[in-house]
Amino acid sequence: MAAVHGTSPSAGRPPAGTPLIARLDYWYGRLEESLNLAAALSIFVLMIVGMLQILGRTILDLPIEGYIDWIEFFAILYAVAGISYCQSQGGHIRMEILLGEMRGRLLWFFEALAVLIGLVIIGLLVYSTWQNFERAWRIGDSSMDIRLPLWPSKLVVPVALAVLWLRLLLQLAGYLRLLRDPSLPPVAVPIVQTTAETARKEIDEAMRALEIEQRQKTGRG
């Protein structure tokens, strides 16, 4: 499987005069980074809550009321909030046995086709999960223990999937742009790298880190 590297959230702010798709990619990347940060913070908070639950039960005999309900309520954040960011970075599992050997318009055609299929599937999931949220809102669905309302957590799913759908739409535009003119620089799409290119990049990064460490040692000496 060839390595894939994202182009958008980690890239710098595009200068004036850049294509519209590059500017959209940059600002949309900021939204995805915020959602991914929310997912990371939810993991940290749940770790703290878990520690407090253990200490409370074993030392103070004061367990957190509805602990399981709260964990299930917030777990959805780290499960889906960062899904669009992962897509923008090419972090999802990809089978590159064939695509890794393709170049030019043939590669961009199949990439666009895969994204188009993803748009259809994610669109159906947005519709079905939104219906699930509406049902929870309508009947007042709640957790088993402390009767925690479940509609906020169920709303997170269609919202996160909608953000992913828009990312896929942006990537489709990026692939169609490259399909029209393969000589253009890739924008708003993950960049596929061969195993050799990935290894070369990792070696270069390791050498730079080693040089910085040697300079620091020399400066202290």
Buried (B, 14 or more C-beta within 10 A) or exposed (E): EBBBBBBBBEEEEBEEEEBEBBBBBBEBBEBBBEBBEBBBEBEEBBEEBEEBBEEBEEEEEEBBEBBEBBBBBBBBBBBBBBBBBBBBBBBEEBEBEEBBEBEEEEBBBBBBEBBBEBBEEBBEBBEEBBEBBBEBBEEEBBBEEEEBBBBBBBBBBBBBBBBBBBBBBBBBBBBBBBBEEBEEEBBBBBEBBEEEBBEEEEEEEEEEEEEEEEEEEEEEE
